[in-house]
């Protein structure tokens, strides 16, 4: 999956990201969005929304898992086919 920021409050960037429930910030088996690398880390739903994260590229399964975990991000709309 690829994400980018769109908030004017943060330096714009685009990065690979992954979903995992094997991170200390993943609560009760819920998935959390993780940006790899030294500047990355786990980004819970409220922080992702505040930072203006957008989904650039993701599978339908990844989008569904994000939605189930409470993420409300631009580009997260699921296909209806």
C-alpha positions in Angstrom: 0.0 0.0 0.0 1.1 3.6 -0.6 0.0 6.6 1.4 0.7 10.4 1.3 0.0 13.4 3.5 -2.2 16.2 2.3 -2.4 18.5 5.4 -0.8 21.9 5.1 0.4 21.4 8.7 3.0 18.7 7.7 5.8 18.3 5.2 4.2 16.5 2.2 5.5 13.0 1.6 4.5 9.7 0.0 5.6 6.4 1.4 5.0 2.6 1.5 2.8 1.6 4.4 1.5 -1.7 5.8 -1.2 -2.9 8.2 -0.4 -5.0 11.1 -1.8 -6.2 14.4 1.7 -7.1 15.7 2.7 -3.6 16.9 2.5 -2.2 20.4 0.0 0.5 19.2 -2.3 -2.1 17.8 -5.0 -2.6 20.4 -7.1 -5.7 21.0 -6.1 -7.3 17.7 -7.1 -4.3 15.6 -4.8 -3.4 12.8 -2.7 -0.2 12.8 -1.2 1.6 9.8 2.6 1.5 10.0 5.0 3.7 8.0 8.4 1.9 7.8 11.7 3.6 8.4 13.3 6.0 10.9 10.8 8.8 10.3 7.9 6.4 10.3 6.0 4.4 12.9 2.5 3.4 13.8 -0.2 5.8 12.9 -3.6 5.2 14.6 -6.8 6.4 12.9 -7.1 9.8 14.6 -3.5 10.7 13.9 -3.8 9.6 10.3 -6.9 11.7 9.8 -5.3 14.8 11.5 -2.2 14.5 9.3 -4.4 14.3 6.2 -3.2 10.9 5.1 -4.6 9.8 1.7 -4.5 6.3 0.3 -2.6 6.4 -3.0 -2.7 2.7 -3.7 -4.2 -0.2 -1.8 -5.9 -3.5 -2.4 -9.6 -3.8 -1.7 -8.7 -6.1 1.3 -6.4 -3.4 2.7 -9.0 -0.8 2.3 -11.6 -3.0 4.0 -9.3 -3.7 6.9 -8.5 0.0 7.3 -12.2 0.9 7.4 -12.9 -1.8 9.9 -10.2 -0.4 12.2 -11.7 3.0 12.1 -9.6 4.8 9.5 -11.5 7.5 7.6 -9.1 8.6 4.9 -9.4 10.1 1.4 -9.0 7.3 -1.2 -10.4 4.7 1.2 -13.7 4.3 -0.7 -14.3 0.6 -1.5 -15.3 -0.5 -5.0 -18.9 -1.5 -5.5 -18.5 -4.5 -7.9 
